Amino acid sequence: FAGYISQVLKNYTDHACDGEYVSLRCPHRTTISIQSSFYGRIVPSHQLCPSRYPHSYATLIKEDVACSVGTSLQKMLDECQDRRSCQFLVNSRLFGTDPCPGTGKYLLVWYKCRPNEYKSKVACEDDKLRLSCKKSMVIAIYSAIFGRTQGGSLECPYQNLGMPMIECQSATALQLMIKRCHGKRSCSIYASTYEFGDPCYPGIQKHLNVIYTCDNTPLLLPVDETEAPGLSSSSMEPVGVGTEMALLSNILAAYAFIT
């Protein structure tokens, strides 16, 4: 169970150069949840996905390193979302018009493994959130957001007080929820800035949204996958992956920040 939860909480990255297969997989009882995707080139080829053919220095300095397509995320959702695994060959034809002919491109994907059966609970700001599981079952936190999301929350409607609709989220919400609730039969916490800090401008109404599962286990081992869902190399790097994958995580983090 601990290993299963560890895999569920982990954020994964994968990549493939043009002409290679990209392959995403999730463990039993989970499915792929695409978080972000990039297709194009934003670093020189000597850093990532070098050309298969020799290039002179003059050719390399003309390489387009500001090249991307806007259809990458939708393509990944179409191919892989809600599946146990997916695999396909990466090339520019998959994504429509080639954004930079003559430049070798690559696909970067950030994804999580979502439990097939999960529960979602929302508490408006300053209300108490209570989670509970049936006897002999314990809580496993999948995700937690405290703040204001772009789409808002049906349970906590946004009252327009002249403030613009701005997305803002706590960076430590997942860590705190795992610390409070992971491995317990029940738990409670206030959706307050006292607990989570205030990630938003003053006056913006917030809510706490937690997705979790209940699983039966007689013995719950500790889990160290307690990082908030961010694009960091430590949380995104599967076991056994080396420095190239860490570089990919940093590249994807920069791209996500820019977009």
N, C-alpha and C positions, 0 to 999 in steps of 0.2 A: 504493500500500500504506500509506504513512504517513497519507494522508487517511482511509483505511478504518479504520485502527487508532485514529486520533484520534476518529472518530465512535463507535467501539465503546467506548472508554474514557470518553466523556463521559456525564454524568448529565443527563437531560432533565426539564423540567417542561412541563406544558401545563395549560390551564384553559379552562373555558367556563361562562358564566352560564346560568341557567335559560332555556330557549328557544333556546339556541345549540348548534351542533354541536361536539363535541370530536373532534379528529383526531390520532391518533398514527401515526408512520411511522418505519421503520428502514431503513438502507441495504441494498443487495444483500448476500446471504449472512449476514444477521443477522435475528433475530426479537425481538419486544418482550418484555421481562422487567419486569413491574410490580413496583415496589419499595414504593410506598406510595400511599394514596389518601385523599381527604377530600371529603365532600359535606355541605354545610350552610352555616353562616355563623359566623365568629368575629371578623370586623371589621365596622365600620359600612359601610353601602352607599355613603357618599361616598368611601370608600377603595377599594372594589372592587365591581364589578358593581352600579352604581347602578340604582335602580328606573326602569322605563320610564315611570312615571306620576309627576306632581308630588306631593310629600308636604309637609305642613306640618311645622314643627319639632316639634310635639307628637307627630306620628306617628313621626318619626325616632327620638326618644329612647325610644320604646317598642319599637323594633326588637330582635328577639332576636339577640344576638351570642354566644350559648352554645348553638348549635344544630348537631347533627351526627347522622349515622346510622352504625350499626355494620356495615352491609352494603356500604359503598362499595368496600372492597378486594376483596371476593368478586365483586362485579359487574364490576369492571375486569378481574379474572382471567378471568371467564367470557367477556367480550367481546373481550379483546385479547391475552391471554397466548399466546405462541408464534406470533403472526401477524406478517407483514411490516408490515401497516397495519390500522387499524380506525377507524371513524367512527360516531358515533351522536348522537342528539339528547338533550340533558340536560334532565331534569325529575324531579320528586319521585316520579312513578309508577314509574320504573325501580328505585328503591331501597326500595320497600315503603311503609310508613306515613310520611306527611309529618311530620317532627320539629317543624316550626314553621310551621303554616299562616299565610299572610298575610305571611311574611317571604321576600324574594327570596334564593335560595340559589345556590351555585356549586360546581363540581367542580374539585378540584386533583389532579393526577396526577404522580407521580414515577416515571420508568422508565429503563431502560437498554436497549441493543441488544446482545443476546447472539449470539455467533457460532453458526451452525448446527452446525458441527463444532468440538468443543472437548475438551480433556483435563483431568482433575482429579487432583491428587496431594496426599497428606497425609503429614506427618511429625509424629511425636509430639515432645514437648518434649525438647530436647537431641540429637535425631537429625538427620542431614543430609538435606536435600531436594535431589534432583537432577532437573533438567529437561533434556531434549534433543530435538532434531528431526533428521530425516533430512538427508542431504547436500543442499545448496543451499536449505535451508529454515531459517527463523529463528523465534525465540520471540516471541510477542506476549501479554503478560499481560493477562488480562481482569479478574480479581479476586484478592484475597489477604486472608486473615483469619488473624491470630495472636492466640490467646487461648482462650476457652472459650465455645462457642455453646450455646444452650439445649438443642438436640437432641443435643449431644455429637458424638462421632465413633466409627464402628464400628472404625476402625483403632486408635484410642487410647481404649479404654474408660475411663470415669470410675471411679476407685477412691474409694469413699465413706469418707472419714476423719473423718466428723462434720461436714464442711463442707457448707453448702447448695449446691444447683446454681445458681450465679450466672453470668449471661452477662457476659463482659468481653472487649473486643477492642482491639487496638492501633490507634491512629489513623494510624499511618505505615506500616503493612504494605504497602499497595499501592505507595506511593512507593518504598519500599526495594526491592521485588521488580522494579519497572520499571527502577530504576537498575542493579540487579545483572544482570538477565536480558533486558530488552527488546532485540531486534535481534541476539541472539547465538544461535549454533547450540546451545550447551549452557551450563549454569551450575549452581552448587550453593551452598547456604546452610544454616547450622544454624538449626533452629527453637529458638532460645534467647533468653533475656531479654537476653543480651549484645548480640544483633543488634537486637532489636525493643523492648527495654524490657519492663517487667512491667506490663501493664494490669490485672492481677487482684490480689486479696488474696493475701498470702503463703500458700503451701501448696496453692493451686489449680493442678491440672495443666492444661497448655495444649497446643495443637497448631497447626500451620501448615497451612492449606488453600489451595491455589493452583489457579485455573482459568486455562488458557492455550490458545492455538492455535498451530499451526505453519503458516507461509505462505512460499511461495517468492518471493524477491525478490533481484535482483542488487544493488540499492542501497537501503539503508534510510535515509530521511531522519529527522532528529530529531523527536520528538513531545513537545509541551509539556503534554499532558493528564496530568499526574502527580500530581494531587491525590488524597488519600485519599477513598474514597467517603463523602462527608458532604453534608449538605443546605446547601451554600453557594451563594450566587448566582453566584459565578464559575464553579463547575463545572457548574452546572445550566443556565446561560443559553446557549442556542444562538446562533450568530452572527446579529447583526442584531436581537436582541431588546432592548427598551429597559428603562426603569426600572420599568414595570409588572410585567415578568417577574421582575425582581430582588425586588420587593415580594412577589410570589407565592412565590418561593423562601424568603424569610424567614418568611412565614406558614406554609408547609408545614413548615419546619424547627421552628418553635415547636410546631406540632401534633404532629409526630413525637416531639419531646422530651417533651411532656406525656403522650402515649399510652405 
